[in-house]
Amino acid sequence: MLVLAIGYAYYHPLRSWLQTSHELSSRRAEVGRLASEKRVLQDRLQFSASSDALAREARRLGFIRPGEHLFIVKGIQAWRKSHSTTIGGDGK
């Protein structure tokens, strides 16, 4: 009977310690994953702030530099399709 009482007295603290240990290891894994994600995002931020990246994004949005002329060409796919046999068969 005394062994059961001692076992019962140790059961709850031991169970609590095991749960806390498991929670701590999962939190450490999450911190490691978040630190890795932070490094990736910082690298992306540093790259996107570069002048080359800003210029590429501006071009993608349709902005042009002062003094340049914007030309909009339509029907390129139809032209390629109609001229694919004369260009070499692959459209290039």
C-alpha positions in Angstrom: 0.0 0.0 0.0 2.9 2.4 0.8 4.4 1.7 -2.6 1.1 2.7 -4.3 0.9 5.9 -2.4 4.5 6.8 -3.2 3.9 5.9 -6.9 0.8 8.0 -7.0 2.7 10.9 -5.4 5.4 10.8 -8.1 3.0 10.2 -11.0 1.6 13.7 -11.4 4.8 15.6 -11.2 6.5 13.1 -13.6 3.6 13.4 -16.1 3.8 17.2 -15.8 7.5 17.2 -16.4 7.2 14.9 -19.5 4.4 17.1 -21.0 6.5 20.2 -20.4 9.6 18.6 -21.9 7.6 17.6 -25.0 6.1 21.1 -25.3 9.6 22.6 -24.9 11.0 20.5 -27.7 8.1 21.4 -30.1 8.6 25.1 -29.2 12.3 24.9 -30.0 11.6 23.3 -33.3 9.1 26.1 -34.1 11.6 28.7 -33.1 14.2 27.1 -35.4 11.7 27.1 -38.3 10.7 30.7 -37.7 14.3 31.8 -37.5 15.0 30.1 -40.9 11.9 31.8 -42.4 13.1 35.1 -41.0 16.5 34.7 -42.7 14.7 34.0 -46.0 12.4 37.0 -45.7 15.3 39.3 -44.8 17.2 38.1 -47.8 14.1 38.7 -50.0 13.7 42.2 -48.5 17.3 43.1 -49.1 17.1 41.9 -52.7 13.8 43.6 -53.4 15.2 46.9 -52.1 18.1 46.8 -54.7 17.9 49.2 -57.6 17.9 46.3 -60.1 14.9 44.7 -58.5 13.0 48.0 -58.3 13.7 48.7 -62.0 12.5 45.2 -63.0 9.3 45.6 -61.0 8.7 49.0 -62.5 9.1 47.6 -66.0 6.7 44.8 -65.1 4.2 47.4 -64.0 4.6 49.2 -67.3 6.6 52.2 -66.2 9.2 53.6 -68.5 12.2 55.8 -68.0 12.1 59.5 -68.9 12.9 60.0 -72.6 11.8 56.4 -73.5 8.9 55.7 -75.8 6.4 53.0 -75.0 5.2 50.8 -77.9 2.4 48.3 -77.4 2.5 45.5 -79.9 -0.6 43.3 -80.3 -1.2 40.1 -82.1 2.2 38.6 -81.5 0.8 35.1 -80.9 -1.3 35.2 -84.1 1.7 36.4 -86.1 3.9 33.6 -84.7 1.3 31.0 -85.5 0.9 32.2 -89.1 4.7 32.4 -89.6 5.8 29.3 -87.8 6.3 27.3 -91.0 8.4 30.0 -92.6 10.6 30.6 -89.5 11.7 27.1 -89.0 8.7 25.2 -87.6 9.3 26.0 -84.0 8.2 29.7 -84.0 11.6 31.0 -83.1 
